[in-house]
Amino acid sequence: MSNPRFIAGNTAIDEWQQHVEEDNGTGIYIDVDTSAGNFAETPVYTANLCGRDSMWTTTGGNTIYTPTAKGFRIYVRWQDGRPLPVEYAVSHGWYISWVATEV
């Protein structure tokens, strides 16, 4: 068994995009680029929504979608379904902190 390899990083606060879904309201998403890890296969990802405040009233900030060897996506929305504009996330300094582990 080889030793695991780790890389970690943070997204920029201005990389959020708007996402609209009929059943779950309006939220935001961010694509996380992990290509610097040069992974041959999809690693194990761990992620967390970070920022100055209000993250605790959201959902989705640690859920990995469409993982590949080069990255993944995170969707975030308010727990109560209110619209969450990109401008709110940016003004509150929200970003994703992540770790990729190749086993």
Buried (B, 14 or more C-beta within 10 A) or exposed (E): EEEEEEBEBEBEBEBBEEBEEEEBBBBBBBBBEBEEBEBEEBBEBEBBBBBEEEBEEBBBBBEBEEBBBBBBBBBBBBEEEEEBBBEBBBEEEBBBBBBBBBE
